[in-house]
């Protein structure tokens, strides 16, 4: 593993925001790549390893914020594959699939092999699950580590309490590197500090950076300020550890940092896409905390009525309310609980127990005729439940309990759901300028498939 030190890794763990924070860090460092404004660049190549992917697996292994080309992906895939087989052969073991690690472990090995082979100058490595026992935690000497907001998730692997989860996340801390985190629940923060002390690591809790109020960054949502603040400290520490690099003070943001925050792009996260008559608001939310954040972000884009009723009931007259549509699915987690949290957050934020005029629940199947896009097949779903629309019908029943006035539809695939939304939008606009607001949220598989439909001609 010391072989990987040459890529100067930045290791990031957390429950919420680790993908966004990784993207912020990568975008900031990218400002120091060769360009007309950087005649003396600090980097030539920057790696970014994240998961899961949205549309295609190559997204996970990026260089200079671009997914590997198909040719490079194939090259490093088979080099990794062949080396694993050769290693098994040398040990006198079978070279069949038993010689290969699981999907995520294989991709992690492949990412490290890619970055070493390509000579990247820095690599931002996002943990998969946890930290202590995560596949990415083969890094011995990171330049810096970061831990984003913690919450309850993956309890089968990490434990049922925030303290247990904090213990796992802190596993990425290494004695040689400073570590940063955002404000946490006191019990979680206590565990992080205790683990840092055990590992002789200097841990800093990062408050919101005051300059962010005047910056409109690419991931537009109030809760992203915490992730951006953490990214600023991580990027500063990394740059300050480089030989012959100018010392960066995070208190006064250099222009490169501001540009990096403004230019960051992470598809499917706090993203708005527009087409005729529709504003698609896209943000995956697969935990209770993240679905509440997605709901709050969506609510922030809805104009406040001049005299909103105090939490008007769903049986109140519609009062010419603008049309809003929910497109949602979560196939493998507690989907009804997520739906209730989404409704509760929006109802409170909007002062309206009917936050949506329509709701459509669909499976993660991408297309009506062609089925899943190959990169979007999930092996963790029950095929019979998917075909019977069992989860979607349960979501329909849950939503009708919450709001009997919302018109609810169930669709068998994402393409059908998108076409249904377009039909409703066309009917409601009637050729007028009204823009129907649609919230697309739930699982990453839904969001990835949705983007594939939008960009793939669905």
C-alpha positions, 0 to 999 in steps of 0.5 A: 500500500505504501506504493500508493503514497506517490499519488498524494491521496486525500481521503474523505469519509462521512454519511452525508456530503462526502461526494459533494465535498470530494467534488469541491476539493477536486474542483478547487485543486483543478484551478492549479492545473495548466491554464493561461492563468496558471503558467506555473501549475502545481498539478498536471493530473488530479484523480477523483474516485467516487461512488456510486456512479449515476449513468456509467461506471467510468464516472467513478474513476476521473482524471481532471474531473473527467471520467476515464475514456472507454479505451483507458477504462478497458486498458486498466480494467484488464491490466488489473484483471490479468494481474489478479489472475497472475497472482493467483497462478503464482500462488497455485490457486484457481484463476477463476472468479474466486481470484477476483475481489468483489465489485467495489474492491476491484474498482478500488484497486483499478482506480489506484492502479490507474492513478499510479500508472497515469502519474496523477499528482493528487487523488481525492479518494471517497470512502465507500461504506464506513472507513475503518474496514472500507476497501479504500482504507489501504492508504497508509500516508494520506496528505489529509483526511476529512469526515463529513456530516455523520448520520445513521446509515448502513446499520448492518455493517456500521452499527445502530448508533451514531457513536458506532458509525463515528468510530468506523468513519474515524478509521481513515485518520492517519498519524501523518496527516491532519484531519478535518470534520464539520460540526457533529452531534456531541456524542459523535464528535466525542468519538472522533476526538477520542479516535484522533487522540488514539491515533495521534492525529490533529483533528479540527472542527470546521465552522461555516466559512464567512466568505461563502455567503457571497459566493454562488457555487456550482452545487446550489443549496444552503446545506452545501456551505458546510461541505464547501467549508470543509473542502476549503480546509482540506484543499488548503492543508493539501496545498500547504503540504506540497513542496515549493507551493505557496502557502494558502491561508483559508481565512482569505480565499484565493481566487482559485478557491472561489473559482473552484467553488463556483465551477464545481459540477456534480450531476444529480446533486442539487441540479436544475435542468429545464425543458419546455414547460418543466423545471426538473429539480434533481437531488438524490436522497437515500437516507432520512437526513438526505431526503429532508435536505433534498426537500428543503432545497426544493422548497427554497426554489418555490416562491412564497405566496403573499399570504400563505395559509398556516399549514393549510390542510390537503382538503383546502381549496387549491387556490390556483396553486402552481402545479408541482410533481414528485417523481420518486423511488427507493427500491431497497430501503424503507421507502415509506419512511423516506416518503413520510419524511419528504412530505413532512419537510415540504409541508412544513416548509411550504405551509401546505399539507399538499406540497405536490399536485401529482406524484408518480412512483416508478421502478429504477428500470430505465427504459420501457423496451430496452430495460436497464442500461447495462451500467445501471443494473442493480443486483440488490433488488428482488426481481419479482418485487420489481415486476409486481411494482410492490414497492411503488404500490406501497408508496402510492398507498403511503402518499394517499394516506398523507394527502388524499388530494394528490393525484398518484400514478405508478409506472413500471419504468423511468421512461414511462414516468418521464413521459407521463410528467411531460404529458401533465406539464403540457396539459397544464401549461396549455401553451402558456408560460407556466413552468411546472416544477418537478422534484426527482429524488430518492435512490441514486439508481433512480436519478442516474436512470432519469438522467440517462432518459433525459440525455439518451433521448427518452 
